[in-house]
Amino acid sequence: MTTLRIAAVDDHPALLAGLQLELARLEPSLEFVATAPTVPDLLFQLEGAVPPDVVLLDLRLGDGSRPAGNVAALLAAGSRVLVYTEGREHTPALEALQAGAQGVLLKDRPVATVAEALRAVAAGDTVPSAETAAALQVDETLTSHLSPQERRVLELYAGGMPARSVALRLGVTLETAKSYLKRIRAKYAALDRPAYTRMELYRRAVEDGVLAPLMPPATRGPED
């Protein structure tokens, strides 16, 4: 079987080491040639060398870079890109796909699935995973499941504002603000994206573009 040269960009070295070891055991023809915590670091390591066939790219990196810019830089360097992420972050995943990534896989997928996806990407195919399909669906209408008022409540509450302050800002009663939060949580649960805590609501707000992804996470607090 043709040897494929693989690289990975992820700021979790222990995870990369484990993946590299498991892939080597399962699929010796997949050769890891480099790993790095950021795309610029990877490109610096590989300067002057033959580019990897495929780069596994995490969506959330410690340098605050955007998925589209990272994908564009890797494509320009001559590698294909497979997004490899630990969360269902459909909006940034869509950004990566629109920039030229060929699929999205969650990090909890079996190593055999990762190997199969790497070969598909190297062959020029798009990985037909559930994560890829979910990201592409975001393109239709972002947060279409939320009304404008629910979206506003989510923005304020997930951004760190107590429910009482949300009510004052919107000119509604505290009970009305709480009912909005209940409906928002129910709608996310119906989409198999539960958000029972403030932190989970924050994550959904970031995933759906309601809040900027680089804002510090809001801490969970009382709703009154």
C-alpha atoms as one frame of an Amber mdcrd trajectory, in Angstrom:
protein
   0.000   0.000   0.000   1.281   3.467  -0.884   2.908   5.269   2.025   1.205
   8.531   2.957   3.058  11.320   4.719   0.921  12.719   7.528   1.351  15.784
   9.729  -0.816  17.182  12.519  -1.444  20.596  14.015  -2.785  20.356  17.554
  -1.742  21.867  20.881  -2.413  18.623  22.799   0.882  16.700  22.430  -0.243
  13.693  24.481  -3.214  13.145  22.185  -1.013  13.410  19.100   1.507  10.975
  20.536  -1.234   8.438  21.226  -2.756   8.829  17.776   0.634   8.509  16.114
   1.372   5.301  18.032  -2.018   3.736  17.289  -1.893   4.616  13.592   1.603
   3.134  13.315   0.319  -0.133  14.788  -2.798  -0.273  12.660  -1.566   1.231
   9.407   2.246   1.291   9.042   1.870   2.908   5.614   0.678   6.136   7.308
   3.902   7.900   8.249   3.836  10.866  10.641   6.469  13.329   9.488   5.750
  16.283  11.797   3.495  17.604  14.540   3.183  21.176  15.784   0.963  23.329
  18.030   0.312  25.935  15.304   0.312  26.090  11.517   3.262  28.531  11.315
   5.283  26.179  13.548   4.495  23.244  11.265   5.397  25.156   8.113   8.680
  26.264   9.721   9.533  22.642  10.574   8.789  21.511   7.025  10.483  24.371
   5.216  12.384  23.002   2.226  10.947  19.484   2.644   8.347  17.639   0.607
   4.940  18.699   2.006   2.839  16.084   3.817   0.077  14.469   1.802  -2.492
  15.271   4.505  -2.483  17.492   7.577  -4.785  16.775  10.510  -5.894  20.198
  11.748  -7.540  21.003  15.064 -10.070  23.839  14.865  -9.179  25.514  18.164
  -5.499  26.375  18.547  -3.819  28.298  21.328  -2.595  31.062  19.040  -6.168
  32.226  18.359  -5.876  31.610  14.628  -8.947  31.147  12.439  -9.729  27.843
  10.673  -9.990  29.438   7.212  -6.558  31.046   7.464  -4.972  27.840   8.711
  -6.524  25.752   5.949  -5.493  28.272   3.289  -1.883  28.274   4.537  -1.671
  24.479   4.503  -3.196  24.210   1.031  -0.786  26.837  -0.266   2.091  24.770
   1.141   0.923  21.765  -0.890  -0.968  19.621   1.641  -4.565  18.483   1.803
  -6.428  19.110   5.070  -8.641  16.978   7.314 -10.193  18.724  10.317  -9.772
  16.695  13.501 -11.599  18.185  16.462 -12.921  17.185  19.873 -16.161  19.167
  19.823 -19.167  19.544  17.534 -18.236  23.049  16.416 -20.254  23.329  13.247
 -19.635  26.991  12.403 -15.797  26.928  12.519 -15.901  23.527  10.821 -17.955
  25.040   8.013 -15.391  27.843   7.755 -12.650  25.247   7.337 -14.622  23.325
   4.703 -15.349  26.494   2.749 -11.621  27.264   2.796 -10.825  23.869   1.260
 -10.635  21.249   4.013 -11.957  17.895   2.795 -13.788  16.680   5.865 -14.342
  16.824   9.600 -13.776  14.019  12.127 -14.275  13.989  15.884 -11.304  12.874
  17.957 -13.338  10.126  19.604 -13.682   8.219  16.321 -11.884   4.835  16.080
  -8.332   4.928  14.768  -9.393   2.747  11.826 -11.878   5.457  10.850  -9.146
   8.088  11.017  -6.900   5.974   8.800  -9.672   5.487   6.259 -10.412   9.223
   6.259  -6.754  10.127   5.734  -6.569   7.881   2.682  -9.801   9.314   1.300
  -8.514  12.884   1.673  -5.170  11.981   0.083  -7.113  10.569  -2.894  -8.926
  13.891  -3.287 -12.255  12.796  -1.802 -14.416  14.557   0.778 -14.850  12.521
   3.958 -18.570  11.620   4.196 -18.788  11.815   7.990 -21.720  12.939  10.126
 -19.578  15.857  11.304 -18.932  17.006   7.726 -22.638  16.850   6.931 -23.588
  18.743  10.100 -21.108  21.515   9.338 -22.398  21.902   5.786 -25.969  22.200
   7.048 -25.016  25.275   9.087 -24.604  27.165   5.830 -28.360  27.298   5.289
 -29.467  29.490   8.209 -27.311  30.025  11.262 -29.310  29.552  14.483 -32.551
  29.393  12.473 -34.002  27.376  15.352 -33.897  30.493  17.564 -36.151  33.518
  17.312 -34.461  36.964  17.242 -35.392  37.524  20.891 -34.114  34.079  21.919
 -30.875  34.755  20.082 -30.511  38.051  21.972 -31.184  36.338  25.304 -28.591
  33.685  24.455 -26.043  36.353  23.526 -26.488  38.244  26.812 -26.814  35.291
  29.181 -24.133  33.086  27.630 -21.865  36.146  27.554 -21.973  36.299  31.350
 -24.970  38.476  32.228 -27.257  37.192  35.041 -30.843  36.440  34.073 -32.107
  39.408  36.127 -29.828  41.759  34.170 -30.916  40.177  30.879 -34.528  40.899
  31.822 -33.723  44.537  32.639 -31.763  44.986  29.402 -34.642  43.628  27.304
 -37.424  45.281  29.291 -39.128  42.044  30.307 -39.846  40.362  33.636 -37.397
  37.945  35.246 -39.861  35.100  34.707 -40.062  35.956  31.011 -36.274  35.925
  30.721 -36.178  32.531  32.457 -38.834  31.184  30.097 -36.699  32.262  27.130
 -33.741  30.368  28.609 -35.880  27.264  29.069 -37.035  27.423  25.446 -33.478
  27.935  24.194 -32.272  24.893  26.153 -35.221  22.825  24.918 -34.487  23.731
  21.290 -30.818  22.796  21.607 -31.772  19.520  23.289 -34.131  18.759  20.398
 -31.177  19.204  18.019 -29.107  16.723  20.061 -26.915  19.615  21.230 -27.801
  19.829  24.937 -26.982  23.023  26.815 -28.032  22.622  30.435 -25.401  24.887
  32.028 -24.253  28.417  31.282 -20.929  27.045  30.026 -22.721  24.736  27.583
 -24.874  27.642  26.390 -21.687  29.636  25.864 -20.262  26.836  23.727 -23.419
  26.642  21.621 -23.392  30.423  21.196 -19.790  30.264  19.943 -20.533  27.320
  17.650 -23.475  29.175  16.097 -21.747  32.522  15.713 -23.805  34.311  18.381
 -20.676  35.093  20.408 -17.125  35.672  19.201 -15.020  32.509  19.700 -12.149
  34.279  21.453 -14.247  35.631  24.317 -13.378  34.075  27.703 -15.919  31.437
  28.712 -18.708  32.621  30.986 -18.883  30.917  34.362 -21.972  29.209  35.519
 -24.030  31.233  37.988 -27.547  31.588  39.354 -30.289  32.573  36.992 -31.939
  35.038  39.408
